[in-house]
């Protein structure tokens, strides 16, 4: 499908012009999708990087655009045919691209206000054997796709494809959800391949949000060569199988390394920035105090009413009597009195625990709980690529395809950078309010004076 079939043109600050079909434009005009205009992509990051006011709306459109480009690049290499019949192969490609675009457009519909900062505020749900687990935004995304006007639009798109190409080219709301979750009955190989474009170590979701977040934060950490990375995508098959898999041409190893490093530096410098992290923690505490029952509703019609503006108004209304809400409304960050390194060693973690105990000993429990915050949740792998040999059984392997030698290897075999970048980002911090920060710093300073661990992270 080309731009003539997508007559609705949008000017995107990251990608330039992006194009949508009539049905995709109809999807954008729904209540659930318009709600994404009122959900910031990066929560309260604008309290640190003031340009970070962008929303899930723009990211969702951008992800669909990148998915199309990546998919078209991979299939254009003609290494794989979905059908030996050329006309049938053409239909399948158009069908798969439309499914992929719908997954990209709808993948963030269930995000709570302030995105990931609100993620921990869903109620518990019953699991098998009486176990309970919190709802996640993916659960709300599925519910929204299946129970709102989004479902009707997807059904209409499916009807158009059935009428144009045949009954086997149906698209349904359940299909969109199941492919993205990886739970489609039978795990059809072509859908596993399709999912890789939105959920893998080289997915288009990351491609868009890294560039978008970097642009709006005014930093260079998240930049990488998108054109080169897309151009290097290809399709390959594994020995003994006809199933398609997404791979990278051997000339793309360095740009893939750049992509992984861009994500790594964005986590270190932006997503886990100490002041940004503090406001995420503060927002979570404030919302537990002001939300009905301390959680967001999971009823879809009720959930659709919640956005950043509604939360901010709730916080404003309660700020006079709620210290946490007031801290957000008036932007009052606490001081980070101690932080580990980005990748703390065993000694570094022991020193952090000693610093925590030292500060705790200076105050009684109630004072400590009221005036200090311990953050151990800034925990992330730079990537999920485990150094290993190529495995026919591993769907998540990032494969490198060499045209000249016809060799297929893994990125972990080809990249020393990827192999070395395996330690978790696991920065841990102690925050204190202004009235107690100096005393806490003094206690930590005394502890560090007796330690052989360097104190470069002492604030």
N, C-alpha and C positions, 0 to 999 in steps of 0.2 A: 504493500500500500504506500503510495507517495503522498506528497503534500496536497495534491489536487483532491484527494479523498478526505483531507483534513483541512477544511476551509477556514477554521477559526484560528487566527493568528494571535499569539501572546508574546509580548516583548519581555524576556526574562533577563535579569541583571547578570546572570552567570552564563547562560547559553545563547543569548541573542534571541532570535525568533524561534518559538516552539509552536507546533501545530496540533490541533485537536479535531476529531471528527464531530459530526452533529451530535451523535449519541454521547460521546465523551464530554462535550460541552454541556449537554443536558445533565450529565452526572455532576459536573462542577457546580451547577446551579441548584443542587439539592441542599436542603437544610444541613444534613450531616457534613457535606463537603465545605459549605460556606462557614460552618463552625470553625474549621481549621484556620481561617483568617484570624481568629481570635485566640489561637493557641500558639504562643511563642515557641520557636524551635529550640531555643536554649535557655528556657526558664528565665532566671534573673541574671543571666550573664551580662545584660546591659548595665547592671550596677557596677560592672568592672570595665567592660568594653562597650561603650555607650552606643555603638552602632548596631549592636546585636538585637535588633527589634524584629528580625525576620520571623516568618511563621511556617507552620506545617503545610499551609496551603501552597506556597511557592515551592517548597521542597517536594511535595507530592507530584506537582506538574513536572518539575525538573527531573525527578527520578524516572517518570514515564518517558520523557524525551531521551534520557541517556540509555534507558533500556532498549528503545527502538534502535538507536544508533549502534549499540553494542551487539544486539541480535543480528541486525543487518550486516554488520561487519563480519561476524562469525560465519553466518550462512553463505556469504558471498564468496568464501574461499573455495567452494565447490568440492570440498573434501568429503562431504557427507550428503547423501540424498535421503530424504524422509520417505520417498517412494521412487521406484524405478520409472514410473510414469511421470513425464515432465510436467504435464498439466496438473496432475494430482500433487506433485511435489510443490508446485507453485501455490496451490490452495492451502496445503498444510502450513507452509511458511507464513502466509497471510493470517491464517487462523491462530497459529502459535504466537505471532507478534501481538495480535489483538488481546489474547489471554494475558500475555505478559504485561501489556500496557494497563490492563484493568487491575492486575495485581499491584502494580506500582502506584496507580492512582488511589487505590483504596487502602494501602497497607498501613497508613497512619490514622485512619478514621477514629480509632478507639483511644487515642492518647488523651490523658486527663489534662486539666488546666496545668500550665507550666510544664508540660511534657514529663520528662523523666523525674523531675523533682516531686511530682505528684504520684509517682508510680506506686509508692508504698502505702497509699491511702485507700486501697480497695478492700472490701470486706473479705472474710474467709469463705471458701466454698467447700462443700463436702466432697471428698474423694473416695476411692475404693477402700473398703475395710474401715470406714469411719474416720480416715485421716482427713485433715483439713489443710487447705492450701489457699493462699491469697489469689484472688482474681488478678489478671494482668491485662495490660491494655490490648494485647492480642485477643483476649476473650471478648472484650467489648467491640473490637473491630469486627470480629466474626458476627456478633449479634447485630451490629448495625448493618452489615452487608446483607444479612439474611432477613431482617425484619423491617426495613425501611424502604423508601422509594428507590434506594440504590438497587435493591433486588429486582424491581420491575424494569429498570433500565438495562441491567445485565441480561435479563430474560429477553428483552426486545432485541438486544444486540445478538443474542443467540439465535433468535428467530430469523433475523436478517441473514446470518451465516447459513442457517439450514436451507433457507429459500434460495440463496445464491449458489451454494456449493454442495449441499447434500445434508441428509439428516445426521451423518456422523460428525458434522462440524458444529454441533451444538455448543453453547457456552452457558453455564448456569452459575448462580451465586454460590452453590455448594462446591462446584468445581474450583472456583476462584479461591475459596477458603481452604479447600483440601490440598490444592497444589502448593499454596504458600506454607501451609503447616507441614507438608510432607506426609499427609495421611490419606492420600487418594487410594481407594481400594485397589489392590494389585500392584501399586507403585509402578505405574506405566513408565517405562524408561524415558520417553520423550518429555514427560512432565517433571521427572527428576532433573533432567537437563535444563528445563525451563526455569525451575526454582533456583538454580544456581545463579541466575542473573540477578536475583533479589535477596539471596541468602547464601553467601559464601565469602571467602576471603578476598574475592575480586568482584564483589557485587556492585550493582549500579546505585543502590541505596547509599553506600559509602562514597562512591564516586561523586554523587551530587552533594551530599551534606558536608563533605570535607571542603570542597571548593566554595560552597555557599557560606558555611560558617566562617571560613577564612576571610572571605570578602567582607562580610558584614561586621566581623570583629576588627577588621583593619589590620590583620596580621598576615604573615607569609608562610606560617608553619604548615598549613594544610594544602598548599599548592603542589600540584604534580602535573605531568604532561598528559592531560586527558586524551588529546588527539592521538598520541602515540600508543597509549594503553589500549584504547578502543581498536586501533588499527591492527594491534597484535593479537587480538582475540581470534580463536579458531575453534573448529570442531574436530574431535578425533574419536576413534574407537579403540577399545582395549582388545588385546589379543583374545581370541575366542568369543568375542561378543560383537554384535552389530549395534549396540546401544550408543547413542550420541553422548559425548561429554564435552564440557567447555574447557578449553585449554588456552595456553599462551604460546605464541611462536617464540622460538629461541632468541630472536632479536629483542624480545620484550622483557627479558629478565631484569634489566636495569630500571626500566620504568615501573615494573612491578615493585621492585625494591623501594623506589621513590614513593610509590603509593603507600606502602606499608609504613615507611618512615614518616610520611605526612600525617598519617593517622596517629602514630606514636607521639609525635611532637604536639599535635593538637590536644591529646589527652594530658600530656605533661604540662603544657603551657596555658591551655584554655579550659578544657573540661574539668581538670583537677586543680585549677588555680585556687589558692588558699581562700581568697575572699569569696569567690564564686561558690566554693564548696560550703563555706559557712552559711551563706544565704540559702542554699539548698536545704541544709539541715534545719535552719531556722524556719523556713517555710513549712517543712514537714511538721515540725513541732507546733507551729501556730495553727495549722489546719486541723491537726488532731484536736485542738481545743475549740475550734469554731465550727467545724463541719457537723451536721447532724449525725450523731453516733460516732463522730470522729472519722467517717469514711465517705467516699463518694457513693452515690446510688448506682446500682447495676441495672435498674430498669431503664431500658433504652430511651424511652420518651423523657424520663426525668434526667437522665445523664446528658442528653442533648442540650439541656439548659445551662450546663456548667461550662464556663470558659474562663479565661484569665480575668476578664473584666468583672465577672460575678464574684470570683474569689477575692480580687482586690477590694471590691466594695464591701465584702464581708469582713475583710481584715480592717478596712477603714472604720467600719461601724463598731468594731470591737477594740480598736487601738487604745482608747482611753483607759480601759480596764485590763488590757492584755499586753503584757510587756513584749512577748514574742511578735505579736501583730504590729505593735508600735515600732519595733526594730526594723521590720520590713518596710512599712510605710514611710518612715523617716530615714531609711538607709543608715542604720547604725551597726556597722560590723564590729565584732569583737576582735581582739588582738590574738594572732597566732603566736603563742609563747614558746612553742616547741614543735618541730617537724622532723620526721625522719628524712632520709634521702629518698629519692624516687624508687630505687630498688634497695631497700634496707637489707643488710646482712643479719645474721643471727645476733651478732653483737649490737647492731643498731636497734633491733627490735627489743633486746633486753634493756638497752639504755632507755628506750622510749617507755617501757614498762616501769623502769626505776624512776624516771621523771614523773610519770603519772602518780606513782605511790608517794614520791616526795612531796608533790603538790597536795595530794589528798591528805597527807599527814599534817599539813599546815592549817587545814580547815576541818571543821566537823562535817559529817556526811551531808547534812541538809544544805550547808553553805556551798560545799563542793558541787553538789548536784544542781544547785541554783545558778552558780556563777561560773561554771566551767562546762565545756563541751569536749568530749573525746571523739574524734573521728577516725574510725578504722575501716571505713567503707569505700575509700578511694582505691579500689582494687580491680585491676584490669590486665588481661594479657595483651601484649602488643599485637599478637596475631595468634591464631589457633593452629598454625602449621607445625606439626610435631616432626622434627627431623626423623626420617624413616625412609626405607626403600619403597619403591613404587609398588602399590598393592592393587590387584584387580578388584578386590572386594571393597575398597575404600572409595565411596562416592565423593568425599570431600577433598581428595588429593588435588592439589594444584599442579597440573601437568604442563611440562614444557615440551613443545613439539618442534623437532629440528627437521626442516624440509630437506636439507642436504644429505644427512645421514639416515633419515627416516627413523631416528631414535626418539623414543618417548621417555623422558625422565621427570623427576619431580623438582619443584622449586627448591626444596631443601637440599637436593643434590647439587643444584646449580648455583645457589646463592650462599656465600659465606655470611653475608649480612643477616639473612633470615635465620640461619643456623645459630648465630650468636645472640640474636634478639629474642630470647626465650624466657627471660625472667619477668615475672609479673611486675607491673606498676603497682606498688603497694604502699604508697605514702600514707603515713599516719600522723595526726596532728592533735595538739592540745590548744583549745581556745579559751580565753578568759575575758570577762567584761572589764571595762576600763578601771573600775574600782579595785580590782584584784590582780590585774595584769603585772604590775611592777613587782609585787610580792612573789608572784609565781615565777617571773623571770629570774629574780634573785635566787630563788630556791634551785632552779634549773642550772643557773650559772655556777652555783656552789657545787652541784653534783658533777657538772662537766669538768670542773677544775681538778677533780679526782679521777677523771676517766681518761683512758688512752684513745678513746674514739674521738675523731675530729668533730668539731662543733660547727661545721659550715652551715648546718641547717638550724642553728639557734637563731631565733627571731629577735 
